[in-house]
Amino acid sequence: MRQAEKAVVVRELSDEQGLYFLEAEVKGEKLGEITRYEYCRKGHFPDGNKSTGTVIHVVFYEGDTAVGGHNIADFNSETGEWKYTT
């Protein structure tokens, strides 16, 4: 995830327990290419959204159109460890 080191945070949402959603993006090599990373904590949130697990996703955009994406990691609350996917 070296690319994420160049990411710019575009949205952060917090509640009384702290950060529950983080969205950051990295511009691609071609005009209009964007890679967006999204972190979401497990729980029910003030904006009405909810998440059944703590996860990190990546979504690839060309202009305003999502052209792909996948799950990067899941947090195991029992072990306190992240499980990264390939």
CNS distance restraints for C-alpha pairs under 8 A (distance, minus, plus):
assign (resid   1 and name CA) (resid   5 and name CA) 7.45 0.50 0.50
assign (resid   2 and name CA) (resid   6 and name CA) 7.81 0.50 0.50
assign (resid   3 and name CA) (resid   7 and name CA) 7.10 0.50 0.50
assign (resid   3 and name CA) (resid  26 and name CA) 7.16 0.50 0.50
assign (resid   4 and name CA) (resid  25 and name CA) 7.74 0.50 0.50
assign (resid   4 and name CA) (resid  26 and name CA) 6.93 0.50 0.50
assign (resid   4 and name CA) (resid  37 and name CA) 7.70 0.50 0.50
assign (resid   6 and name CA) (resid  26 and name CA) 6.30 0.50 0.50
assign (resid   7 and name CA) (resid  24 and name CA) 5.67 0.50 0.50
assign (resid   7 and name CA) (resid  25 and name CA) 5.01 0.50 0.50
assign (resid   7 and name CA) (resid  26 and name CA) 4.71 0.50 0.50
assign (resid   8 and name CA) (resid  24 and name CA) 5.24 0.50 0.50
assign (resid   8 and name CA) (resid  25 and name CA) 5.40 0.50 0.50
assign (resid   8 and name CA) (resid  26 and name CA) 6.51 0.50 0.50
assign (resid   9 and name CA) (resid  22 and name CA) 7.39 0.50 0.50
assign (resid   9 and name CA) (resid  23 and name CA) 5.95 0.50 0.50
assign (resid   9 and name CA) (resid  24 and name CA) 4.10 0.50 0.50
assign (resid   9 and name CA) (resid  25 and name CA) 6.55 0.50 0.50
assign (resid  10 and name CA) (resid  22 and name CA) 7.95 0.50 0.50
assign (resid  10 and name CA) (resid  23 and name CA) 5.69 0.50 0.50
assign (resid  10 and name CA) (resid  24 and name CA) 5.32 0.50 0.50
assign (resid  10 and name CA) (resid  25 and name CA) 7.06 0.50 0.50
assign (resid  11 and name CA) (resid  21 and name CA) 7.78 0.50 0.50
assign (resid  11 and name CA) (resid  22 and name CA) 5.82 0.50 0.50
assign (resid  11 and name CA) (resid  23 and name CA) 5.08 0.50 0.50
assign (resid  11 and name CA) (resid  24 and name CA) 6.99 0.50 0.50
assign (resid  12 and name CA) (resid  19 and name CA) 7.21 0.50 0.50
assign (resid  12 and name CA) (resid  20 and name CA) 7.92 0.50 0.50
assign (resid  12 and name CA) (resid  21 and name CA) 5.75 0.50 0.50
assign (resid  12 and name CA) (resid  22 and name CA) 4.64 0.50 0.50
assign (resid  12 and name CA) (resid  23 and name CA) 6.48 0.50 0.50
assign (resid  13 and name CA) (resid  19 and name CA) 5.96 0.50 0.50
assign (resid  13 and name CA) (resid  20 and name CA) 5.92 0.50 0.50
assign (resid  13 and name CA) (resid  21 and name CA) 5.10 0.50 0.50
assign (resid  13 and name CA) (resid  22 and name CA) 6.56 0.50 0.50
assign (resid  14 and name CA) (resid  18 and name CA) 5.06 0.50 0.50
assign (resid  14 and name CA) (resid  19 and name CA) 4.22 0.50 0.50
assign (resid  14 and name CA) (resid  20 and name CA) 5.37 0.50 0.50
assign (resid  14 and name CA) (resid  21 and name CA) 6.94 0.50 0.50
assign (resid  15 and name CA) (resid  19 and name CA) 6.57 0.50 0.50
assign (resid  15 and name CA) (resid  20 and name CA) 7.00 0.50 0.50
assign (resid  15 and name CA) (resid  45 and name CA) 7.23 0.50 0.50
assign (resid  15 and name CA) (resid  46 and name CA) 7.10 0.50 0.50
assign (resid  19 and name CA) (resid  41 and name CA) 7.63 0.50 0.50
assign (resid  20 and name CA) (resid  39 and name CA) 7.59 0.50 0.50
assign (resid  20 and name CA) (resid  40 and name CA) 5.46 0.50 0.50
assign (resid  20 and name CA) (resid  41 and name CA) 4.77 0.50 0.50
assign (resid  20 and name CA) (resid  42 and name CA) 7.69 0.50 0.50
assign (resid  20 and name CA) (resid  45 and name CA) 7.80 0.50 0.50
assign (resid  21 and name CA) (resid  38 and name CA) 7.20 0.50 0.50
assign (resid  21 and name CA) (resid  39 and name CA) 5.48 0.50 0.50
assign (resid  21 and name CA) (resid  40 and name CA) 4.57 0.50 0.50
assign (resid  21 and name CA) (resid  41 and name CA) 6.54 0.50 0.50
assign (resid  22 and name CA) (resid  37 and name CA) 7.99 0.50 0.50
assign (resid  22 and name CA) (resid  38 and name CA) 5.67 0.50 0.50
assign (resid  22 and name CA) (resid  39 and name CA) 5.04 0.50 0.50
assign (resid  22 and name CA) (resid  40 and name CA) 6.70 0.50 0.50
assign (resid  23 and name CA) (resid  36 and name CA) 6.90 0.50 0.50
assign (resid  23 and name CA) (resid  37 and name CA) 5.73 0.50 0.50
assign (resid  23 and name CA) (resid  38 and name CA) 4.58 0.50 0.50
assign (resid  23 and name CA) (resid  39 and name CA) 6.52 0.50 0.50
assign (resid  24 and name CA) (resid  36 and name CA) 5.69 0.50 0.50
assign (resid  24 and name CA) (resid  37 and name CA) 5.23 0.50 0.50
assign (resid  24 and name CA) (resid  38 and name CA) 6.59 0.50 0.50
assign (resid  25 and name CA) (resid  34 and name CA) 6.51 0.50 0.50
assign (resid  25 and name CA) (resid  35 and name CA) 5.47 0.50 0.50
assign (resid  25 and name CA) (resid  36 and name CA) 4.24 0.50 0.50
assign (resid  25 and name CA) (resid  37 and name CA) 6.00 0.50 0.50
assign (resid  26 and name CA) (resid  34 and name CA) 5.70 0.50 0.50
assign (resid  26 and name CA) (resid  35 and name CA) 5.18 0.50 0.50
assign (resid  26 and name CA) (resid  36 and name CA) 6.48 0.50 0.50
assign (resid  27 and name CA) (resid  32 and name CA) 7.67 0.50 0.50
assign (resid  27 and name CA) (resid  33 and name CA) 5.96 0.50 0.50
assign (resid  27 and name CA) (resid  34 and name CA) 4.59 0.50 0.50
assign (resid  27 and name CA) (resid  35 and name CA) 6.42 0.50 0.50
assign (resid  28 and name CA) (resid  32 and name CA) 7.34 0.50 0.50
assign (resid  28 and name CA) (resid  33 and name CA) 4.60 0.50 0.50
assign (resid  28 and name CA) (resid  34 and name CA) 5.24 0.50 0.50
assign (resid  28 and name CA) (resid  35 and name CA) 6.85 0.50 0.50
assign (resid  29 and name CA) (resid  33 and name CA) 6.87 0.50 0.50
assign (resid  32 and name CA) (resid  61 and name CA) 7.60 0.50 0.50
assign (resid  32 and name CA) (resid  62 and name CA) 5.39 0.50 0.50
assign (resid  32 and name CA) (resid  63 and name CA) 4.57 0.50 0.50
assign (resid  33 and name CA) (resid  60 and name CA) 7.51 0.50 0.50
assign (resid  33 and name CA) (resid  61 and name CA) 5.65 0.50 0.50
assign (resid  33 and name CA) (resid  62 and name CA) 4.68 0.50 0.50
assign (resid  33 and name CA) (resid  63 and name CA) 6.26 0.50 0.50
assign (resid  34 and name CA) (resid  60 and name CA) 6.02 0.50 0.50
assign (resid  34 and name CA) (resid  61 and name CA) 5.05 0.50 0.50
assign (resid  34 and name CA) (resid  62 and name CA) 6.52 0.50 0.50
assign (resid  34 and name CA) (resid  63 and name CA) 7.60 0.50 0.50
assign (resid  35 and name CA) (resid  58 and name CA) 6.87 0.50 0.50
assign (resid  35 and name CA) (resid  59 and name CA) 5.88 0.50 0.50
assign (resid  35 and name CA) (resid  60 and name CA) 4.67 0.50 0.50
assign (resid  35 and name CA) (resid  61 and name CA) 6.21 0.50 0.50
assign (resid  36 and name CA) (resid  58 and name CA) 5.59 0.50 0.50
assign (resid  36 and name CA) (resid  59 and name CA) 5.15 0.50 0.50
assign (resid  36 and name CA) (resid  60 and name CA) 6.32 0.50 0.50
assign (resid  36 and name CA) (resid  61 and name CA) 7.70 0.50 0.50
assign (resid  37 and name CA) (resid  56 and name CA) 7.00 0.50 0.50
assign (resid  37 and name CA) (resid  57 and name CA) 5.77 0.50 0.50
assign (resid  37 and name CA) (resid  58 and name CA) 4.56 0.50 0.50
assign (resid  37 and name CA) (resid  59 and name CA) 6.55 0.50 0.50
assign (resid  38 and name CA) (resid  56 and name CA) 5.53 0.50 0.50
assign (resid  38 and name CA) (resid  57 and name CA) 5.16 0.50 0.50
assign (resid  38 and name CA) (resid  58 and name CA) 6.31 0.50 0.50
assign (resid  39 and name CA) (resid  54 and name CA) 7.53 0.50 0.50
assign (resid  39 and name CA) (resid  55 and name CA) 5.82 0.50 0.50
assign (resid  39 and name CA) (resid  56 and name CA) 4.46 0.50 0.50
assign (resid  39 and name CA) (resid  57 and name CA) 6.59 0.50 0.50
assign (resid  40 and name CA) (resid  51 and name CA) 7.08 0.50 0.50
assign (resid  40 and name CA) (resid  53 and name CA) 7.79 0.50 0.50
assign (resid  40 and name CA) (resid  54 and name CA) 5.52 0.50 0.50
assign (resid  40 and name CA) (resid  55 and name CA) 5.51 0.50 0.50
assign (resid  40 and name CA) (resid  56 and name CA) 6.56 0.50 0.50
assign (resid  41 and name CA) (resid  51 and name CA) 6.76 0.50 0.50
assign (resid  41 and name CA) (resid  53 and name CA) 6.48 0.50 0.50
assign (resid  41 and name CA) (resid  54 and name CA) 4.15 0.50 0.50
assign (resid  41 and name CA) (resid  55 and name CA) 6.59 0.50 0.50
assign (resid  42 and name CA) (resid  50 and name CA) 7.25 0.50 0.50
assign (resid  42 and name CA) (resid  51 and name CA) 4.85 0.50 0.50
assign (resid  42 and name CA) (resid  52 and name CA) 5.35 0.50 0.50
assign (resid  42 and name CA) (resid  53 and name CA) 4.32 0.50 0.50
assign (resid  42 and name CA) (resid  54 and name CA) 4.55 0.50 0.50
assign (resid  42 and name CA) (resid  55 and name CA) 7.87 0.50 0.50
assign (resid  43 and name CA) (resid  50 and name CA) 5.50 0.50 0.50
assign (resid  43 and name CA) (resid  51 and name CA) 5.31 0.50 0.50
assign (resid  43 and name CA) (resid  52 and name CA) 6.49 0.50 0.50
assign (resid  43 and name CA) (resid  53 and name CA) 7.46 0.50 0.50
assign (resid  44 and name CA) (resid  48 and name CA) 7.03 0.50 0.50
assign (resid  44 and name CA) (resid  49 and name CA) 6.15 0.50 0.50
assign (resid  44 and name CA) (resid  50 and name CA) 4.27 0.50 0.50
assign (resid  44 and name CA) (resid  51 and name CA) 6.62 0.50 0.50
assign (resid  45 and name CA) (resid  49 and name CA) 5.48 0.50 0.50
assign (resid  45 and name CA) (resid  50 and name CA) 5.87 0.50 0.50
assign (resid  53 and name CA) (resid  74 and name CA) 7.33 0.50 0.50
assign (resid  53 and name CA) (resid  75 and name CA) 7.28 0.50 0.50
assign (resid  54 and name CA) (resid  74 and name CA) 6.03 0.50 0.50
assign (resid  54 and name CA) (resid  75 and name CA) 5.34 0.50 0.50
assign (resid  54 and name CA) (resid  76 and name CA) 7.96 0.50 0.50
assign (resid  55 and name CA) (resid  71 and name CA) 7.45 0.50 0.50
assign (resid  55 and name CA) (resid  72 and name CA) 7.64 0.50 0.50
assign (resid  55 and name CA) (resid  73 and name CA) 5.69 0.50 0.50
assign (resid  55 and name CA) (resid  74 and name CA) 4.59 0.50 0.50
assign (resid  55 and name CA) (resid  75 and name CA) 6.15 0.50 0.50
assign (resid  56 and name CA) (resid  71 and name CA) 6.16 0.50 0.50
assign (resid  56 and name CA) (resid  72 and name CA) 5.43 0.50 0.50
assign (resid  56 and name CA) (resid  73 and name CA) 5.19 0.50 0.50
assign (resid  56 and name CA) (resid  74 and name CA) 6.63 0.50 0.50
assign (resid  57 and name CA) (resid  69 and name CA) 7.33 0.50 0.50
assign (resid  57 and name CA) (resid  70 and name CA) 5.82 0.50 0.50
assign (resid  57 and name CA) (resid  71 and name CA) 4.38 0.50 0.50
assign (resid  57 and name CA) (resid  72 and name CA) 5.25 0.50 0.50
assign (resid  57 and name CA) (resid  73 and name CA) 7.15 0.50 0.50
assign (resid  58 and name CA) (resid  69 and name CA) 5.30 0.50 0.50
assign (resid  58 and name CA) (resid  70 and name CA) 5.61 0.50 0.50
assign (resid  58 and name CA) (resid  71 and name CA) 6.35 0.50 0.50
assign (resid  58 and name CA) (resid  72 and name CA) 6.60 0.50 0.50
assign (resid  59 and name CA) (resid  66 and name CA) 6.70 0.50 0.50
assign (resid  59 and name CA) (resid  67 and name CA) 7.70 0.50 0.50
assign (resid  59 and name CA) (resid  68 and name CA) 5.86 0.50 0.50
assign (resid  59 and name CA) (resid  69 and name CA) 4.06 0.50 0.50
assign (resid  59 and name CA) (resid  70 and name CA) 6.65 0.50 0.50
assign (resid  60 and name CA) (resid  66 and name CA) 5.70 0.50 0.50
assign (resid  60 and name CA) (resid  67 and name CA) 5.66 0.50 0.50
assign (resid  60 and name CA) (resid  68 and name CA) 5.20 0.50 0.50
assign (resid  60 and name CA) (resid  69 and name CA) 5.64 0.50 0.50
assign (resid  61 and name CA) (resid  65 and name CA) 5.41 0.50 0.50
assign (resid  61 and name CA) (resid  66 and name CA) 4.38 0.50 0.50
assign (resid  61 and name CA) (resid  67 and name CA) 5.54 0.50 0.50
assign (resid  61 and name CA) (resid  68 and name CA) 7.32 0.50 0.50
assign (resid  62 and name CA) (resid  66 and name CA) 6.52 0.50 0.50
assign (resid  62 and name CA) (resid  67 and name CA) 6.66 0.50 0.50
assign (resid  71 and name CA) (resid  85 and name CA) 7.08 0.50 0.50
assign (resid  72 and name CA) (resid  84 and name CA) 5.78 0.50 0.50
assign (resid  72 and name CA) (resid  85 and name CA) 5.31 0.50 0.50
assign (resid  72 and name CA) (resid  86 and name CA) 7.19 0.50 0.50
assign (resid  73 and name CA) (resid  82 and name CA) 6.30 0.50 0.50
assign (resid  73 and name CA) (resid  83 and name CA) 5.39 0.50 0.50
assign (resid  73 and name CA) (resid  84 and name CA) 4.24 0.50 0.50
assign (resid  73 and name CA) (resid  85 and name CA) 5.76 0.50 0.50
assign (resid  74 and name CA) (resid  82 and name CA) 5.64 0.50 0.50
assign (resid  74 and name CA) (resid  83 and name CA) 5.29 0.50 0.50
assign (resid  74 and name CA) (resid  84 and name CA) 6.64 0.50 0.50
assign (resid  75 and name CA) (resid  80 and name CA) 7.01 0.50 0.50
assign (resid  75 and name CA) (resid  81 and name CA) 5.89 0.50 0.50
assign (resid  75 and name CA) (resid  82 and name CA) 4.40 0.50 0.50
assign (resid  75 and name CA) (resid  83 and name CA) 6.23 0.50 0.50
assign (resid  76 and name CA) (resid  80 and name CA) 5.60 0.50 0.50
assign (resid  76 and name CA) (resid  81 and name CA) 5.50 0.50 0.50
assign (resid  76 and name CA) (resid  82 and name CA) 6.11 0.50 0.50
assign (resid  76 and name CA) (resid  83 and name CA) 7.29 0.50 0.50
assign (resid  77 and name CA) (resid  81 and name CA) 7.16 0.50 0.50
